[in-house]
């Protein structure tokens, strides 16, 4: 089995992933509010992030010079999966 290092897992625990997922799965709240809640949550947990901004379904942050896109809803999750698949070709 190959063990791979994950930069984002260095800063975001499994519990934090689940908390972020709970925020993003709230259906009666707009994505702008989810974006604010998620970034405030990460800041409160001490994640050393810089905010890049938000789009329709995802928001971007940098940690240690690496960019991460975090989904705000199911469409954003699909976008992340699609981008991951396409990045192999690019």
C-alpha positions as CSV (number, residue, x, y, z in Angstrom):
1,X,0.0,0.0,0.0
2,X,1.3,3.4,-0.9
3,X,1.1,6.1,1.8
4,X,0.6,9.6,0.5
5,X,1.0,12.8,2.4
6,X,-1.9,15.2,2.3
7,X,-1.2,18.8,3.0
8,X,-4.8,19.7,3.7
9,X,-5.1,16.8,6.2
10,X,-2.2,18.4,8.1
11,X,-4.5,21.4,8.9
12,X,-8.1,20.0,8.7
13,X,-9.0,17.0,10.8
14,X,-11.8,14.5,10.0
15,X,-14.0,16.1,12.6
16,X,-13.5,19.5,10.9
17,X,-14.4,18.0,7.5
18,X,-17.6,16.6,9.0
19,X,-18.4,20.0,10.5
20,X,-17.8,21.7,7.2
21,X,-20.0,19.2,5.4
22,X,-22.8,19.9,7.9
23,X,-22.6,23.5,7.1
24,X,-22.6,22.9,3.3
25,X,-25.6,20.6,3.4
26,X,-27.9,23.2,5.0
27,X,-30.5,23.6,2.3
28,X,-32.4,26.7,3.4
29,X,-29.3,29.0,3.5
30,X,-27.6,30.7,0.5
31,X,-24.0,29.8,-0.4
32,X,-22.7,33.3,0.5
33,X,-23.7,32.6,4.1
34,X,-22.2,29.2,4.0
35,X,-19.0,30.7,2.7
36,X,-18.8,33.1,5.6
37,X,-19.7,30.4,8.2
38,X,-17.1,28.0,6.7
39,X,-14.3,30.5,6.7
40,X,-15.1,31.8,10.2
41,X,-15.2,28.1,11.4
42,X,-11.7,27.5,9.9
43,X,-10.3,30.6,11.4
44,X,-11.8,29.8,14.8
45,X,-10.0,26.4,14.6
46,X,-6.7,28.1,13.9
47,X,-6.3,27.1,10.3
48,X,-3.6,29.4,8.9
49,X,-5.5,30.3,5.7
50,X,-5.8,33.2,3.4
51,X,-9.1,33.7,1.7
52,X,-9.1,33.8,-2.1
53,X,-12.9,34.3,-2.5
54,X,-16.0,32.5,-3.4
55,X,-17.8,31.5,-6.6
56,X,-21.2,30.0,-7.1
57,X,-20.6,26.6,-5.6
58,X,-17.1,26.7,-4.1
59,X,-14.7,29.0,-2.2
60,X,-11.0,29.1,-2.4
61,X,-8.4,29.4,0.3
62,X,-4.6,29.1,0.4
63,X,-2.6,27.4,3.1
64,X,1.2,27.5,2.9
65,X,1.0,28.8,-0.6
66,X,-1.3,25.9,-1.9
67,X,-4.8,26.7,-3.1
68,X,-7.7,24.6,-2.0
69,X,-11.3,24.8,-3.3
70,X,-14.0,23.8,-0.9
71,X,-17.5,22.9,-2.0
72,X,-20.5,24.9,-0.7
73,X,-23.1,22.5,-2.0
74,X,-23.6,19.3,-4.0
75,X,-22.9,21.1,-7.2
76,X,-19.6,22.3,-5.8
77,X,-18.7,18.7,-4.8
78,X,-19.3,17.6,-8.4
79,X,-17.2,20.5,-9.6
80,X,-14.3,19.4,-7.3
81,X,-14.5,15.8,-8.6
82,X,-14.6,16.9,-12.2
83,X,-11.7,19.3,-11.8
84,X,-9.7,16.5,-10.1
85,X,-10.3,14.2,-13.0
86,X,-9.5,16.8,-15.6
87,X,-6.3,17.9,-13.8
88,X,-4.6,14.6,-14.7
89,X,-4.9,15.6,-18.4
90,X,-3.8,19.2,-17.8
